[in-house]
């Protein structure tokens, strides 16, 4: 395949890559907001300035830490997925195998929280 054909919306493998990437971006954004929400609910903050401003404390809380670790896990794994999945596009994979791998990764990361 020529470069234009690989990175075309007519290529179903590229479409699968884009869809799975969009799901992962949305998940990362939601986890960032959810971490902030949990911090606000439990009045647990990272810096003394935030704690003073919001009348909270600088400490840890199990629920906040769980969501924060899930977000950190995404920040570690999703960029690797983007890189390796993009490189995989150039191997001319079958649509079935590519969808299985792409959406399998998305489903695996979806069940973290």
N, C-alpha and C positions, 0 to 999 in steps of 0.2 A: 504494500500500500504506500501511496505517496503521502507526504506529511498532511496535505490538505484533506485527504480522505480519512486519515486516522482521527484528526481533530475536527470532524464534521458531525453535525447532528444527524446526518444520514447513517453514521456508523453506530449500530445499536450498542456496541461495547462502550463507546465513548459516552453515550446517553446513560448507560448504567453507572458509569463512573461519576458523571455529573449528579445523578439522582442520589447516589450513595453519599457523595461528598456534601450535598446540600443537607441531607439528614444529619450528618455528623456536625456540620457547622451549627445547625439549629440546636442540636443537643448541647454543644459546648456553650452557646449563648444562654440557653435555659439554665444550665448548671451554674453559670456565673451569677445570674440573677437569683437563683435558688440559694446559693451560698450567702449572698447578701441578705436575702430574706431571713434565713436561719440565724444569721448574726444579729439582725435587728430584733427578731422575736425573742431570742435568748439574751439579748444585750451583752454579747460577747464580741469584742473587737480586737484587732491586731495591734493597733498603736494607741498609746496613751492619749494622743490628741483626739482620735475618734471616740474613745471611751469618755473623755471629759465632755466633749461636745454633745454626745448622745446619752449622757448619764448612765454609762454602762461600766464594764470592767474589762481589763486586759487579762483574759484567762482562756482556757479551752473548754469546750463542751462537746460531748460525744456526738450529738446530732450534727453540729456544725462541722466537726472533724470528718465525719463520714461523707458528707457532701463535698467538702473541700478535697478530700483524698480522691473521690470519684472524678472531680474536675481536673486534678493534677494527673490522674491516670489518662484522661482524654488528651491533655496537653502533651503527654509523652508519646502516646500511641497513634493519634490521628495524623500528625504530620508524617510519620513513617508510612502510614497507609497511603496518604496522598502521593508520596514519592514513589513507593513501590507499585501502587496500582497504576499510576501514570506511566511508569516504565513498562508495565505489563501490557499496556495498550499497543506498544510497538511490536509485540511478538505475534500479532495477528491471532489472538486466542479465539476459541469458539465462544459464541454468545452464552451458551449454557454454562460452561465452566466459569467464564468471567462473572456472570450474574451470581452464580453460586458463591464464588469467592468474595465478591464485593458486598453482596447483601448478607452473606454469612458473617462478615466482619462487622457490619452495621448492627445486626441482631445481637452479636456477642457483646458489643459495647452498650447496646440499649438496655441490657438487663443488669447493668452495674448498680444502678440506684434502686 
